Structure formats: structure tokens, C-alpha cells
């Protein structure tokens, strides 16, 4: 059979820098979320913003074992000295100390062993994309003599940043190199652009932020954590309700700093009327931040409508699935372009050079990979929509916002690879029977499926109040997120048909 069940914890792809790992059964998913020791022992790695990488863990173990000042303390390694200081400030008090390992130019924060402090530290680094790069940790281990050599992989031999920007300019032709700012992850790009915009607007007395629809969990966390007051975070449940959004602007327009929209949203793949939303923001002096990660910036032309486009380059451009990276693209025609560019560039974390070299080696394949994904996605969506055991199917061309999407799409079939769907029967038997690779992330050459709400919002799917909150946003706890890859489409459909029975 073309697809086979992957064992628990197997990296996807087969690389020490893989961004996904196999969670083949719902028992494994629950074990991962509940940190069951048996499950966690099988997981050597996971999505890099959620699971501390084995190379980083090895480095931390070395420092805590060899440096007396760190004995008995918990250590976190960060992307930079600035991120370490941000984390120490977040943890507060004298208990958290910034640590510098001069020989290896590494920075981190240590604190007394405490589950509560550790949870706060991990959540902060996860939300902001502040964990040390796995390749930087690997190089430090080699330097210390703890690893023989870095993992052998294809990298770009020249100016990696220039090559990445050269390819990106094809998708963002109005942007100059100065407008294309790279980040170590999509979340760090989102955080930097949000802080740049929020700080600029706060000086004008504008502190209210609108979240359009249900967004990715860390984006929601950033909007909630870093708005000035709880009342300044406004969740608009229906991103397609333009009249309702307009009423909010009429009532609070002078206080609205900005709007954050995914295009399409993750996971319901709803596309708001971006041109109308842009006009509304311009008229009221609000910034518009748009994240097209679900579809790819190569598929949708959104920069002319936005002040900033923020996205994950982990998706589609790093299609092998072995690195994280992000992008902030500033609209040079935006009214605050120069100031946003300056502030965003200052807020971004550095990207480790080996990650840039690896991304530059892959990014040139993006359009070829997307062409294959698009052909497969349309056929898989049609199969699911016609199957009697499938209830709802959401993708970029879902009828509810198809026209909004097509007005932005660079081609009628440029949909990206994400499909989410629900079943008429129980989800768990289907999930466990399915032979497709099962794990987090998307936008890879490899097809991936996961019980998305369990991985992203386990706290909500396991409580009555949480399920009610999801229901209010029309989210089924058993929603499955399928991200179509480039394998033969007959094999993808065959695996789905077999599991549906």
C-alpha cells in the first residue's frame, strides 16, 4: 500500500529538523496534550514552537550540568539577548535571570524549578516564536564537541537572504527589498508587526484591535496578551459580516488601532471581503494586518489592500517541512509605511544563517509544488464533498466566501492545500484507521491530517464550557484538518475512502 501507518513520534519528514511528527491515534493525541509520560517518551521532537527541540534540550542539559550557577534551575534558550530580556521581564521579579554563554553567543533565561514559571516561560516563547533555532543548537553542540557534525542537507551557496527576497518579489511585486522583512517563524513576524502597529497607534489614542473570525491560537494569544486592556480586544465571530464590522467602526472608529484578518481563516477557511475591509480601515485611520499563510502569499494578491502582510514561510515555501521562518511584507503605499517598516524591523528576531540557507535552497520550488498541490486539492475536496459519510467540507472555494477568495486569487485554481471537514459519524475510528501521515503543520510536500481542535485547543474540546465556546463560533470539536501534499492523488483519495469505509 502506498501510505503506511507511521509509528508514534516518527519525525515528518525524516530529518532531525522536521517540523512535524507522527501522532497516529487519538490516544496518542490525548497523551501528547496531557503530557502522558509514555507518549512523551516516544516523541523525540514536535512542532518547533511547541516542543523544545532535542538539540536544544541536549544543550540545556550540558549547561545546567557543567555550570554551578545553574544547578537546580530551569534554563530556556532564546533566539537573542533581547528575547531573553523580554522573557525575564515577563516572568518578573529577581527569580528569573538572563544568562549569556559568551563562547557560543547564546542567550537564555534561568529560574528556580517551578512548574508554574516553566509553563509561563514556555507559553511566552511559543507565542512570540522565541525558541532557539534547532540548527543553531546543533552548531553549538558541534562546537562543544557533543556532536560530530551537523546533519547533511542541501543549502543555498550564495546570499540566501537575497535569493529568498528575489523569489518573494515575484509574489509581491510592489514591495522593495526593504519592505520584505524575514523572521525566524510566522508567529515572530506576527508579533513584530502587531507590536509595531499597536505602539504607533497607541500614541494616537487608538488601542482597540479587531480579530476577524476564529484565528490560529497563538495569534489569538498575542492579541489578547498585548492589547492595553481586555476591552480593547474585540472578537468578531463572523468575518463575512461586513455590515456588522462597519457598525463597530461607526461606533468605535476613532479608538480602533487595527484589524487582524487571516485569509482564509484557520480552520474554517472563510475569506472576508478584503477590498471593502481595507476601505473601511483607511477611512477610519486603522491599520489592516493580513495573514495569508493558509493559502500562501504566492496564491493571493493581498498586499495592495493591507498595511502589512504577515505569514509563515514554514508553509509552502519550506515545503520539505524542515524549518520555520516568517515574513512581514510592508505595503510601501500605506500611509504609515516608513514608520511601520522601521518599528517592525527593530522588533523582529534574527533568523539563523543556516535556516536562511536551507530556506533559500527550497523557496525556488514553491510555484511548482503549489501547482501539484492545487491539482490534488480540488480532486480531494470534490471526493470528500460527495461522500455520504462526510458532513461539511471547508476549503478556499467554499460557497460562503468563494467570490471573496477568487477576487484575490492569482489564478482560479490557486487555493492552497488546506481542507477541513467533519463526519456524520464518530471521528476517532476514522482517524485511527486512516493511513495518511498524522501530525501538526501544513504546506508540505507530504500530506498531513490532524484532529485540529484537539491539537490547537485541547482545553476547549475537553470541557462543557469550552465546547459551548467552540459552538458559538460554529466550530465542531471533531473537525479534521487535511493538508494535501504532492503524492499521487489517487493514493490520497484511496486512503481516505478506505478509512471512511
N, C-alpha and C positions, 0 to 999 in steps of 0.2 A: 504494500500500500504506500502511496506517495507520502502521506503525512503519518507520523507515528507519535504516540504519546511521549512527551518529554518528561523525564523524571523531575521531581521536586528540586528546585534550586539550580537547575541547569542554566547557565548564562545564555541569553539570546541577544546577539549571536555568540559564537564560540570564541570569545576574546576576554581577557582579563578586564577590559574597559567596557564591556557590554552594559547597555543602559536598561535592559530588561532581564527577567529571569522567570523560569517556569513555575507557575502555581497551578498544577494540573487539576486539582479537585477543590470543591467548595470547602472541604475540611481543611485543606492547605491554606486557602484564603483566610478562613477564620483563624487558623493557627498563626498566620502571619500578623493579622490585625491585633490579635490578643497576646502576641509575643509568646506563644507556646514554646517552651524550650526545645521540644522535639522538632517542631517545624523550623525554628530559628537555627538549629544546628545544621540543617540541610541547606540553608541559604548562605552561600559564600558571598553573594553580592545582591544588589537590587537596584531600583531606580536611584541614581546618584544623589538626588536631593532628599531622599527618604531613608536611605540605608548608608551608613558610614562605610566607605569602601575598604575592602580588606587591606590594601596597601596603606591606607591612612590609619587603620586600626593597628597594623604592624608597627608603623612609625610611632604612634602614640604609646604603644606598649614599650618600645625601645626607650623613649624619652622618660616615661614615668619610672622605668626600672633603673635607669642609669643616672638620673638627676635627683639627688636627695631632696631638693626643694619641692619636687613634685610627688614625693612618696605619699600615698594615701589620697591624692587629689585626682579629680576628673579633668582630663585635658581634651580640648576641642581645637582642631587646626583649621584655620580660616584662609580665605583667598588672599588676604592682605593684612597689613598692620591696621589700616583703617577699619576693616570689617571686624578685626579682633577688638578694637576700642569700642565699636558700636555694640558688639555683643556684651562686653564688660559693663558698659553703661546700661544696657537692657537688663542685665542680671542685678545690677545695683549693689551698693554697699562695698565694704572693703574685702568681702569674701572672694570676689571674682578678681583675678589678677591677669593682666596682659603678659604673655610670655613671648620672648623672641629667641629664636635659635639661630644665632648670627651666622654660623658656618654654612647653614643651609638656607639662609634668608627666609625662614619660615616663621609664621606668627600664629598665635593662638591664645586661648583663654583657659585658665585653670580655676577650679573652685573645689571646695570641700565635697566629698562624696555625699550626694543628696539626690534622690530620685526626682524631687520637685524641681531643683535647679537644673538637673540634666534635661528634663522634659522641656523646660523653658528655653534652654540653650539650643537644643536640637530643633525645636519649632521655629526659633528665630532664624537660624541658619538655613533651614528648609524654606521658609517663606521668602527670604531675601536672596537665595542662591549663593550662600556664603561659605559652603564647604570647600576645602582644599581639593583641587583637581586630582583625579587618580593618577594622571601622568606626572604631575609634579611630585606626588607622594612616591611614585615609582622611581623617579630620578633621584630623589633624596635617599631612598633605600639603597640604590646602586652606589651612590656617593659614600654612604656609610659602610659599604661592604656587606650589606644584608641581603642584597640581590646581586646575581652575577651580571645581568644586563637587562636593559629594557626589552619589553615584548616587541618582536619584529613586526612591522606593519608598513604599508605604503604611506609615504608622506610627500608633500609638495616640496620640491627642492629650492624654489626661489622665494620671492617675497610673498608669503602666504596671505598677509592682510590685503595686499594689492590685488592678488588673484581673487580672493573672496569678494572684495568690493567690485572688481571687474564683472564678475558673474551677476552680482546683485543689481548692478546698474542696468542690466538687461531687463530686470523685472521692475525697476524703479528709475526710469529714465530721467525723471525731473530732478532727482537727487544728485548732489555732488558727493565726492568722497567725504567731505566734511560733514555731510548730513547722514552718513551711514556709520553708525557707532556700534561696535561689537561688544558683546558681553559674554561672561562665562556660562550663562544659562538664560533661558527665556524669562525666568522669574526675576533675575537680576536686572534684565532690560526693563521689565515692567516696573519694578521698584524704583529704578533710577529715573525713568521718565515721569512716573507718578510724583515722586518727591520734587523733581524739578518744576513740574507744573503746579503742584499743590503749594509749594513755598512761594512761587511767583504770584499766584492768585491770592494767597492769604494776605500778602502785603497790600492787596487792593480790597480787603474785606470780604473776599469770596472763599468760603470754606466748605460748601456743600458739594458732595460728589454723588452722582447718579450711577448705579450699577444696572445695566440693561440686561435683564434676564438672569438665569442661573449660570454663573461662570465657573471657571476652574477654581478648585478650592483655595489655592494659595493666592490667587488674585483677589478672591473674596476676603481672605485674611488680611492682605495688605490694605485694602480699602477700609476694613473695619478697624485695624490697629492704628493706622496713621492719619485718619481724619481727626479733626480737632476735638470733636465731641460726638457721642453716639447719635445725636440728632442730625449730624452732618453727613451721615451715611444713609443714603436712600436707595432701597432696593425696589426697582421697577420690575414686577413679576413678568409682565408681558412685553417683550422688546418689540413686538409688532403693533402695539397700541400707540400709534404716533399721536393721536388726539390726546390721550392721557398724558403722554410725555410733554406735549405742548402746554397742557394745563399746569403741570408742575413748573414749567418755565415761566408762565404768566404770573404765577403766584410767588415764586422764589428766584426769578431770573437774576436779580442784582446780587444774590448771595451764592449762586451756583458757580463753583470753580470749574467743574468739568464733568464729562460723561465718559465712562469706560464701557466699551462695547466689544464683544467678540463677534467675529464674522466668518462663518456662522458660530453660534454658541456651542459650548461643550457641556452637556451631551445631547441636547435636543436639536441641534443644527438649525436654529432659527436665524434668519438674516433680516435685520431691521432695514428700513428704507434709509440708506446711508446718506443720500443726497439731501433728503428732507431733514434728517437729523443734523447734518453739517450746517445747513442754512439756519436752523434753529439755534445752534451753538454760536454761530457767527453773529447772529442778530443780537444775542444776549451777552456776548463777551465771554462765553465759556469755552474751555478747551475740549477738544474731542480726541481721545486716545482709542485707537482701534487695534485689536489683536486678531490677525487672520491666520493664526497658527493651524487651526483645524483644516483649513483649505490650502494654505500656503500662499505666501506673498507672490509666488510665481503664477498663481491661478486667478487672483482677484486684484483689480486695479483700485486700491483704496486710498493711496497716499494723497491724491488731489483733494479728497474730502476731509482729511484729518489734520490735526496739528502734529501728531506723532503716530507712527505705526510701530507697534511693539510686537515681537514674535519670537518664537522658539526656532532656532536653526537646527536644533536636535531633530526636528521633524522635517522629513523630505530632503533637506539639503545634506544632512549627515545620514544618508539613507542606509548605511551599513549598520547603524544602531550602536555605535561605539564611542560616542562623545556627546557632551552637552555644550550648547552655545546659544547665544541670543543676539537679537538685533533691535536697535532703536533707529528708525528712519524718520528724520525730521522733514516736514514739508517746508521747503525753502520759501514758499509763497505765504506761509502762515504769518499772522500779524506779530507773533512773539517769537519767530523762528530763531533769531540770533541769540536771544536770551535763553530760550529753551535748549538750544544747542550747547551753549556754554555751561549751563547748570547740569544738563544730563551727562555731558562728557565728564564733568567733575564728580558726579555721583556713581558712575559705573565702576565695577570691579575690573581688574586686569584679566585678560584671557591668557592662559599659559601658552607659551610659544608652540609647544608640541601639539596642543589641541588645535591651534590655528593651522599648523602644517598638515594635520590629519584632515581637518575640515576642507582645506584648500584642495586636497587630493580627491575629495568626493564631490564637491559642490558643482563641478562642471557636468556631472551626470544628471543633475536634478531634472531637467526637462525630459530627458529620455526615460528616467524612472517614472516620472509623473504620467507620461503618455501610456505606459504599460498599466500603471495603477488605475488610470481613468477608464481604460477599456474593460478591465476586470470589475471595477466598482459598479458600473452601470448594469452589467450582467448579474452580479451578485445581488444588487438591490432589487432587480426585477424578479429573480428567483425567490427571494425572501417575501416580497410583496404578494406573490402569487401562491405561497404555501399556506394550506389551511391551518397549520399549527402555529403560524406567526400572526400576532395580533396587529402590532404597529411597527412601521418601518420609518426611520428618520434619516435623511441624508440631505446633501446640499440642495437637491432638486425636489424636496418635499413640497407638495402643492401649497401649503400655508405661506411659504415665503419664496417660492421658486422664482417669481418675477423679480423680486428684490435682488436675489442672488445673480440671476442672469444679466441684470443691468451692470453688474460689476465684474462678471467673469470674463476672462480674456478669450475664452472660446466656449461654445455651448456645452462641451463635454468636460470642461476644466473644473472638476468637482472636488478634488482631493479624494482620499481613500476611506474616510470615516463613514460608517453606517451604524446606527444604534437601533435596537429592536427589542420588542417584548414578545413573549409567547402566550398562547392561550392556556397552556398547562404549566406545571411546575418547571422552574428554571434549572434547579440543581441536577436532575437526571440528564437533561440535555447537555449542560455544561460539562459534567464529568465524563459523558460518553464521547464528546467531541474530540477529534484527533488534531485539530488545529493547535498551533502554539498558543499557550495561555499565559499572559503576563502583562505588566504595565507598559506604557508608552504607545506611540503610534508613529506613522510616517516613515516606516522602514520598508526595505525590500521584502522583509518577512511579514507575512500575515500574522496578526495578533488579535486575540479576543480576550476580554476580561469582563467580570461582573462589576461594572464601573462604579456603581454606587457603594458597593461593599469595599472597594479599594480606596475610593475617594472620601466617602462619608460613612464609615462604619459606625460612628457614634449615632448617626441618624437612622440607619436601617435596623438598628437593634433596640430601639425604644419606641413606645407608642407616640410620644411627643415628636420624636424625630420623623417617624413615618407620616404623621399628620403634617409636619412642615414640608416634607417632600411632596405630599399630595396637593398641598396648596399651590405648589409650583408645577403641578402636573407631571411629577417625576415618579416613576414606578421603581421601588427598591430593587426589583429584579431585572432592570434594564441591562441589556448586554451591549457592550461597545466592541464592534468589529472594525478592525483597521486593515483594509485589503492591501495585500502585497503584490509582487510581480510573478508569483508562481503561476503555472497553467490554471486558468480559471475553472476548467472542468474539475480539477482536483480540489479546489476550494469549495465549489458547489457540491461536489461529491461528498466531502467530509461533512458539510452542513446537512445534506439530505440524509446521510446515514444516521447522524445524531438525532435528527428530528423524527426519524422512524416512519 
